[in-house]
């Protein structure tokens, strides 16, 4: 028998049709049940879990959370030293004096330290911490030379970007509740606790006050959603982690200055920090949702606009590091 006859229909290589070459035509089809298949939802959950764990376990994150937890401690000690622990009025109502909102009620009810600490940290400390984490999300990986290796895995840029954003939002939630938990502990140790007098003048039980405090912390975390998307977008514009963090914090300061200029009142409702202090409406009876709804809508708008911009930039970006 000739060599041509032994070669069969596959040509002169003598390979069987059941054993195709190892090129692209011989690849196995994707198995949806394979946990390493990027189309498997478990793969996406693995990426998300990895990003959240990495963000929360960094030494920088611990330092930021420690600073945030120290703010209520300092406020509580300052109020205790100033007042000697005595009450300033009946029913937890205001008794004059300056300082952050709710500060005058702290001596009558330690639970108000939660609201006072959130009011003190929201304009500066909380958004600056979020700006550091968001600004470093993509740019930090690029400056460290790890972004290209992350994209080697069959995760896709879109899913990686979503995982990064989810990790930043998780930090927003964790940071806010760290402030609230620290304030609650310090307030209970240094001041009496009991029934809460709302801004509307009605009294609610201590248990309901705790629920309002938790809801307030959740509202504050939701108020940072738009700024987190803005920081993520800035992070896609540069390969310098420090530059992205500085630019994000700089934008925060600039917008807050603009929001404080009366002559620019026409643009104030469109600035992301304009409705941040609306969380105080949670402590009304009943809760006033008008300003809160405007805040949520504005944050959703910022998240949609700058999230889309971050996606457009990141998916088209030439990754060199």
C-alpha positions, 0 to 999 in steps of 0.5 A, a space after each residue: 500500500 502506498 504512502 498516500 493511501 496510508 495517509 488517509 483523508 487528513 493528508 500526508 501527516 497521517 493524523 486521524 480526523 479524531 485527533 485534530 492539530 492543537 491549533 485553534 480548531 482543536 480547542 475544547 468547547 467551554 464547559 459552563 460547569 467548569 469553575 475556571 470557565 470565565 463565563 461561570 458566575 462562580 468565576 465572577 464571584 471569585 474575582 469580586 471576593 478577591 478584590 474586596 479581600 485585597 482592598 480590606 486587608 491592605 495596611 493602608 486600609 487599616 490605617 484609614 479605618 483607624 483614623 476614622 474610628 479615632 474621630 468619634 473618640 476625640 469628639 467624645 473625650 472633648 465633649 466629656 472634658 468640656 461639660 464634665 459629663 453633665 447634661 445640657 438640657 432636658 430631653 436631649 434637645 439643643 442647648 446652644 453652642 457651636 460645633 458639628 450638628 447633634 453635638 449639643 445633644 451628646 451629653 444628654 444621650 450618648 447615642 447622639 454621638 453617632 450622628 455627631 461623628 457622621 456629621 463631622 466625618 462626612 464633609 472631609 474624613 470619609 470622602 477623603 478615605 474613599 478618594 484614596 481607595 477609589 483613586 488607587 483602584 486602577 492606577 495603583 495596579 498600573 503603577 505597581 506593574 500588576 494590572 497587566 497580570 490581572 488582565 491575563 486571567 480570562 476575567 475581562 476588563 468589564 468584570 474587573 472594573 465592576 469588581 474594583 468598583 464593588 470593592 470601593 463601595 464595600 469600603 464605603 460601607 465598612 468605613 461608615 459603620 466603623 465610624 458609627 460603631 466607634 461613636 456608639 461605643 464611646 457614647 455609651 461609655 462616656 454618656 447616659 443613653 436612653 430614649 431619643 428625642 428626634 429633631 421633630 421633638 417626639 421621643 422614640 425608644 432607644 431600640 428605635 434610635 439604634 435602628 435610626 442610627 444604623 439607617 443613618 450610617 447606610 444613608 451616609 455610605 450611599 451618599 458616597 456612591 457617586 464620588 466613588 465612581 468619580 474617583 474610579 474614573 480618575 483612576 483610569 486616566 493615569 498610571 500613577 496611583 499617587 497622582 490619581 489619589 491626589 486628583 480625586 481628593 483635589 476634586 473633592 475639595 474644589 467641589 465642596 468650595 463651589 458648593 459653599 459659594 452663595 453666588 453659585 447657588 444655581 449649580 449647587 443641586 448638581 454637585 455631588 456633596 450638596 445633599 450629603 447632610 440630608 441624612 439628618 432627616 432620618 432623625 425626624 418623625 416621620 422620616 422626611 424623604 424629599 431631600 434623601 430622594 434627591 441625594 440618592 438620585 444625584 448619586 445614581 446619576 454620578 455613578 451612571 455617568 462616571 461609571 460609564 466614562 470609566 468603562 469606556 476609558 478602561 476598555 479602550 486603554 492600552 495596558 503597558 504596566 
